[in-house]
Amino acid sequence: MKKMSLQWRLTIITTLLIAIICGCLTLLLYKNGIYYIDSLQDTVNSQNTNPDELYIDIPDDEWDDFAAKFSMKVYDSKEDYRKRSLLITVLIAMFGGAVTYFISGRALKPLRDFSKSVEKVQAQNLTDCTIEGGTVPELDRLSVSYNKMLLRLSEAFEVQRQFTGNAAHELRTPLALMQAQLDIYNSTEHPDSDEQTKETIKMMTEQNERLSKLVRTLLDMSELQTVARKDEIELNSLIEEVLADLEPLAQEKEIKLVEESEELVMTGSDILIYRMIYNLVENAIKYNHVGGQVLVKAAQKDTDIVIEIEDTGNGISEEFRERVFEPFFRVDKSRSRALGGVGLGLAMVREIVRVHNGKISIKENEYGGTTFEVVL
């Protein structure tokens, strides 16, 4: 059977609703009119000893009194009829409005579901947000067009990722050769080298190292999809390993590293989860106060594993809490460059969380710092 279009559904529903409301209104007004006509009949009958006769015999001395009472009854009946008719109309209109709201809500439910699906779309989950048809013809056609658009976007992003990976591969060799030559120059004494030359070589070495780090990060990000995610990870042991590796950096700023984690086992990529926690803890140390603290917590809530990294730094403004995950975005550009970052740490964290079907959010903590919450 051919599905009925949304236009015809709304047309039929509205027509039936108008017919029902008009029928109810006519019936109730008819009943209301009959009631008042009968009340006038009762007034007349009360003056006639034989109600079955049409002839009414009213003595002359009682006529004035009867006419006054009958006129008053007619006036009262007209007023009551007008008020009750208005009340019936209002009640029917309110009932019709409520029914219309309910029925139209049911009829437009597929459109609301479609809107919710569109709101979930991000650049990282294009292929997971396709919409199935089978509801109404108009939305079926829209769903097909929408899914084709997502497919084209996904292919475009995939081409972009491949280009980034290929470019990173190609850049590794010349950067490695440049670094080798700079290392040889630095390890050899050159009697003709002046101070300006030494400064230039030092600057080139630093920038070459920064470029090499950027290329490695870009290459890692482009290969995230191909990394196997079937390792059995003992999360508390992994967190202890991360904190041990970052202890020298924490000691430089007199940062105290604290762990509060349950004995949890999860399935995923051991390498990627290590990198995710490492990047978050490293950021918490770099952007913390001297003498501050970094707290790493891991616990199970229902079927999810929740990892929290709290610091005692300056925090992140609410307006930047989504943008910090964008590649190369920096809240404080001068400070970030001074700390040696390339602007891809949190972007990689978000990608790692995404490929593990998790979510990450940022919130303020009681110390005025930042808490990164990862739900896997």
N, C-alpha and C positions, 0 to 999 in steps of 0.2 A: 504493500500500500504506500502510495506516495505521501511523503511528509507534508504537513500543512505549513505554509509560510507564516512567519511572525506577523506579517501584515494582515493575513486572513484570520489568524487567531485573535488578534486585537479587535478586528472588525466584528467578528461573530460574538466575542465576549461583550463588547460594548453594546451591540444591538440587542442581545438577550437581556443585558442589564437594564437598558432603557425600557424595554418592553415590560420587564418585571416591575420596575419602579412605577411606570405609568399605570399598569394594572392595579398595583397595590394602592396607589394614590386615588385612582378612580373609585375603587371599591370602598375605601375608607371614607372618601367624601360623600359617596352615595349613601353609605350607612349613616353618616352624620346628618345628611339632609333628611333622610327618612325619619330619624329620631326626632328632629324638630318639627317636621310636618305632623307626626303622630302626637307630639305634645300640644300642638294647636288643635288637633282633632279632639283631644281629651278635654281641652278648655271648652270647646263648643258642646261636646257631649254632656259636660257637667251641667249645662243649662237646659237640657232636653230630657224629659222623663223617659222617652223611648229613643235610645241611641240609633236604632235601626231605621228610623224614619229620617228622610232628608229635610222635612219641614221642621223649623224651629219656632216655637211659640214663646215669645218673650213679652211679658206684660209691659205696658207703656211706662209704668213707674219704675221698672227695673232696667229699661233699655239703656239709659245713660250710664248706669253703673256697669252693665255688661260691656258696653262699648269702650269705656275707659279701661276696664280690666283686660279686654281683648287686645286693645291697642298697646297696652303696656306689655302684654305677653308676646305680641308680635315683635315689638322693639327689643325685648330681652332675648328672644329667640334669635333674631338677626345678629345681635352682638355676640351671643354665645357661639353661633354658627361661624361667624367670622373668626373669632379667637381660636376655636377648635380646629377649623380648617387650616389656619396659619400654623398651629402647633403640629398638626398632622403632616403638613408640607415640610416643615423644618425637620421633624423626626425621620421622615422618609428620605429627605435629602442627606441627612447625616448617615443613615443606614446605607444608602447607596454609595456615599463617599467611602465609607469603611470597607464595603464589599469590593468596590473598585480598586482601592488601595491593595487589598489582599490579593485579588485576582491578577491585577497587573503586575504585582510583585512576583507571583508565581510564573506569569508569562515571560517576564524579563529576567528570570533567574539565569538562563543560559548566558545572557549578555553580561550579568554581574560576574559570573564565573570566568568569562572570557577576559574581563577587565582585571580580575585578580591574577590570572595567568600572565597577562602582559606586564603587570607591576613587578612580577618576580624576575623578569628578564634582566640579566646583566651580561657583560661581555664574557664572563667566565663560565656561564651555564647556558649558552644559546641552544645547544642540542638537547638539553634536558627540559626545555620549556615549550616544546611543540604541543599543539592543541588538537585533540581528537575531535572528529566531526560526529554527525549522527543526531544533532539536536534539531535545528531548523534550517531550511535551505539557505537563508541569507547568511547565517553564521557559518554554515558549511563552506560556502564559497569564500567567506572572509578567512576561515581557518586555513584553507588550502593556500591562499595568497600569503597569509601570515607565516605559515610553516616554510614556504618557499623563500620568503625574505630571510627568516632565521638561518636557513641552510646556506644562502648566499653570504650572509654575514659571517657565519661560522667558517666557511671556506676562505673568505677574505682574511679573517684573523689567523687561520692556519697558515696561509701563505705568508702573512706577516711574521708569524713565529718561525717559520722555516727560513725566511730571509735573515732574521736576527741570528738564528743558530749558524747559518752558513757564513754570515758576515763575521761572527765571533770566531768561527773556525779559521777563516782566512786571515784574521788579524793576529791570531796567536803566534804564527811563525815570524812575521817581521818584528813584532814586539819582543819575542824571545831573542832574536838576533841582535836587536838594538840593546837589550839588557845585557847580553853577553859582552858586547863591545864596550859598554859603559863599565861593566865590572872589571874588564881587563885594563881599561884606562885608569880606573880608580886604584887598582892594585899595583900599578906601575908608577914609579917616580918619573916625572917629566920636568927636567931642569928649566925648560923655557916657559912653563905654565905660570901665568900670573894669577892674581887674586880673582880677577873678573872671570877668567877661564874656569877656575875651580868652582865659582859660584854658578856659572852656566851649566857645568857638568853636573853639579849637585841638583840643580833645578830640573834638568833633563832626566836624571835618575829618579827623582821623586815622582815626576809626572808620568814617566814610563811605568813605574810600579803601580801608580793609580790607574792608568789605562789597562794594565794587565789584570788588575783586580776587577775592573769593570767588565772586561771581556770574559773573564772566568764566570762572573755572576750571570751575565747575559747567556752564556753557554749553558750554565746549570738550569736557568729558567726555561730555556728552549727545550731541554731534555727531560723536564719534569714528567711529561705524559708517558714517557717510555720506561720510567723507573718502576720496577716490580714493587707491589705493595702487599706482600703476603708474609712479611716477617712477624714472628711472635715477639713483641717488644715488652720487656720488663721496664715499665715507665719510671719507677723510682730509681732503679739502677742507672737508667739513661740520664735522669736529672742530676744525679750525683756526679756522673761523668762530665756533664756540661759545666757544673759548678766548679769541679776540680780544674777543668781546662781554663776557666775564666778567673780563677783565684788570683793569679799574678796581676791581671788588669784591675781587679777589685782592690788589691792591696795598694796599688799606686794611688788610688783616690780614697783609701781607707774606708772602703765600702764593705759592709758586713753582708755576707750571703747566707740566707736562711732557707732551709727546705722543710716543708710540711706536706709530705705525700704518702698516700696509702700504697700498699703493695698491689699494683694494678698491672694487668697484662692486656695489651691491645694488639690488633692486627693492622699492619701498615708497613711503610718503608722505614726501616731503622735509620737509614742515612738522612732521609728527609725530615723525620720527626726530630732527630738530633739537630739538624740545621735550623729548624723552626724555633726550637727552644733556645738554641745558642744565640740566634739573632735577637730574640726578644730580651734575653738576659743581658747580652752585650749592650743593647740600646739602653736598658735600664741602668746599667753601670755608667755608660758614657754621659748620659743626660741627668745624672744624679748629683746631689750635693756632696761635697767632701765630708766624710764621716757619716754618710747616709746608710740606707739598708735596702736590699733587694730580697723580697720574699717570693719563693716559688712554691705553689700549692698544686696538688693534684688529688682529685677525689672523684668517686663515682656517684652520679645522680641518676637514678632509674637505669636506663640503658645507655646513658651517655657518660663519657669521661670528660671532666672539666679541669682544664689547666689554667691557673691564674699566675701572672707575674706582676707583682706590686713593687713600685719604687717610691722613694721619698723625694722625688725631684719637683720641678715646677708644674708638672701636669701639662695636658694638651687642651687647648680651648675647644669647646664643643663644635665650633664651626670648622675645625680642621680634623676632627676625629675620623671622618671618612676619607678625606683627601690624603692623609699621611700614608695610605696604602697605594697611592698612585706612584708609578715609576718616576724617579728624579724629583718628587715633590719634597720640599724642605720647609718646615715652619720657620726656622731661623737659618737662612742660607749661610751667613758668615760663620756661625758657630758650628754648623754641620760640617762645613769644609775644613774648619780648623781641627775637628775631631777625626778627620780622615775618611768619612763616609762617602759612598758613591751614589747614595739615594735609591738603592734597590733592595735594601735589607727587608723592609716591611712589605714591599711588593712581592718578594719571594715568599715571605711568610704567608701572605694571603693565598698565593698560588698553591703552596703546600697544603694549607688547610682545605682549599677547594678540592684538590685531587683526592683528599681523604674524606670527602663528603661532609665536611664540618663547617663551622662558622666561627668568626672572630669578631669581637667587639671591644670597644674602649670605654672605660668609665673612670670617674674620679674616685679616689679612696680617702680614707679618714686622715691620712697624712698630708693631703693636698697634692699628692703625686698622681701617677697614672697606673691603672690596672688594665692589663691586656687579658681578656678572657677568651680562651679557645675551647669550643665544645666539639668533641669528636664522637 
